[in-house]
Amino acid sequence: MTIYSVTDPEFKSYGRILSGLDTKELTEAMKTIALPAAGTNYQAGIDKLEALPIYAQLQNNVYGGMPVQVGMCWGRNTKLNCLEYHRDSEINIGTDDFILLLALRSQIRDGKLDTSLVKAFRVPAGTAVEVFATTLHYAPCHTDAQKGFRVAIVLPKGTNTDKPAIQVKDPEDRLLFACNKWLLAHKDAPEAGQGAYIGLTGENIDIA
């Protein structure tokens, strides 16, 4: 598949590059966290990242004073597997170049999304990108298997923690997988075996 850059016009519907953030101290701190032996890890909030000066700028400038969490997704990945969305934007910052596989919520039809609509975007190391709330996204993909990826994930506090207990009142409720996390899984994804809603049709994209 074509891999665009977040600097290309094609990215404008999915997100934007944030200016004015000095990400060097953050990415250096992220590099001290070892990669998993296989697959990926995710932690919603990491103390050593939230203790950095950039935390206040992310909370106050980027999120307008909302309580936020600075966590990380890291490891090695080349597959789509799922797409998720939140009720707000997500900020991503990587120690190395990484790739995001993205689609739009508006492309969901009757609770399903065809993976042929997914586009790939390369994010340069240290670049802060905002992924809009209207954008479907999931785990980053590495560009170098030796380096893997380490990507800071900034979201409103509590996101991706335990799913609230709800009764299904609206069709969208079937997609709720965690706090502030609505998920569409491919039938071949590990999440499908964990009870995630099967909402992706077509190929489970593998950029490898």
N, C-alpha and C positions, 0 to 999 in steps of 0.2 A: 504494500500500500504506500501511497505517497506520504512522506513525513514532512509536514510544514514546520515552520518556525513560529514561535509566538510573536515574532516581529513582522510576520506576514499579514496582509489584510484579512486572510481567512480566519484569523483568530479573534477578530473584533466581536463576533457574535457570541463567543464563548467566555471571554475574559479580557483582562488588560494587564499591562506591565505597570507595577507601582514604582514611582520614582521617590527619591529622598530618603530611602532606607539604607543604612550602612549594615550590610549583612555579614561582614567578614568575621566578627567575633562570634556570631551565631553559628556560622558554618564550621569554624574552627572547633567550637564546642561539640558540634554534632559528629565531627570526625573521630572524637575520642570514644564514641560508642561503637562497639564491635559489631560487625555484621553477623547475622545468624548463620549457622552451618548450612542451612538450606531454606528456601522459601523467603517469606517476609515476616517482619514483626511490626506491630503498631502499638503505640502508647499515646493516650489522649493528651496527657500533660506530663512534662518532664521537668523536675525541679531545677536542674542546672541550666536549662534553657530559659525557664521563666524567671530566673534570677538575673538575667542579662539586661542591660539598659534598653535594648530594642523592645523588650516586653511592653514598657510604658508607651512607646510610640505606636506599637501595634494596637494596643488597647484603646488609646485615646485618639490618635490621628486616624487610624485605619477603621476602627470599629466605633468611633464616636463616643467612647467612654463605657461601652458594654464590657462586662467581665468576659475575659477570653482565656483560652488555654493554648499553650504552645507545646505541641507534642511532635511526634515523628513517626514516619513510616520508613522502614529501611530493610534492605535485603537484596534479593535478585528476583526479577519477574519479567516475563515477556508476553503474558497472556492478558486478555480482557477479563474473562470470568464473570464479572458483574459490572453494573453501573449503579451509582447512588446519587442522591441529591439531598440538600438540606434546605432549610427555610432562609438561608443567608449565604453570603459568599464564603469561600474558603481561600486562605492564602497559602501558597506553596513556595518554598525556597530550598534549593538543592545544593549539596556540596559539590556535585559534579553535574554535567549535563544529564537530563533525564527526559523521558517521553511520557506525555499524557494522552490517553485515548478518551476522546470526548464525543458527546452527542448532545442534543437539545431536548429538554422536557417536552417542548411543543411537538416533537417528532413521535412521541408515544401515541399509539393508536389502540384503543380498547385494551389498555393495560399491557401492551406489547410494544417492543421496539426491535426493528430489524437491524442487525449488526452491520449491514452494508452501509448504514448511515453514519457509522462511527468514523471520525477523523483523528489523525495522529499529529501531535505538536511537540516539537523539541524545545525544551526550556534550558537556556544556558546556565551554567554554574553560577550561583550567587544572585541570580535574578529573582526578584519577588514578583509573583504573578497572582492576580486575583482571579479565581474561577467563580463565575457568577452563580447565583442561586438557581438560575434557569438552566444551568449546564449539568449534564450527567457526566460523572467521572468515577474513578476508582483508584486502585493501587497504581502508582507510577511504574514505568518500565525502565530498566537500565539501558544504557547505550554501550556499556563495556562490562562484560561478565566478570572480569577480574576485579573491577572497582565496585560493582553492584550499584546501589543507589542509597542515598540518605536524604530524605526530603522532610523539611519541617512542615507540619500541618497546623495551621492556626485557625481556630473556630471558636464560636461562643462557648463559654464554659458549660460543661455537662454534655456536650455533643458526643455521640458515639459511646456513651455509658449505657447502663441498663435500660432496656425497653420498658416503657410504662405499660401497665396492665390496662388494656382497653377492650371494649366491645367493638366489633366491626360495624360502623354506621355508614361509611362511605367506601366505595370501591378502592380508594387510595389507601385505606387503612390496612389492606392486605399486604401492602408493601413495607409497612413500618417494621424495621429490623432492630433498631436501637433508638436511644434518645436522639431526636432530631435527625434521624437517618432513615430514608426511604430507599429500598434496594430492589433492583431487578437483577436476578441471577440467570446465567445460562444453565441449561440442564446438565452440562458437563462440569460445572464449577463445584468445588468443595462446599460452597455455601448452600447449594441446592440440597445437599444431604443434611444440612443443619436447619432445614425448614424454611429457607428463604423462598420468596415468591419467584416462580419461574416466569420471567418477563422478557428475556432476550431470545429472539429467534434468529436462525441463520448460523453462520460460522462463529465459533468461539475464537476470535482473532488471536493469532500468535505472531508477533512482529519478528520472531526469530526465523 
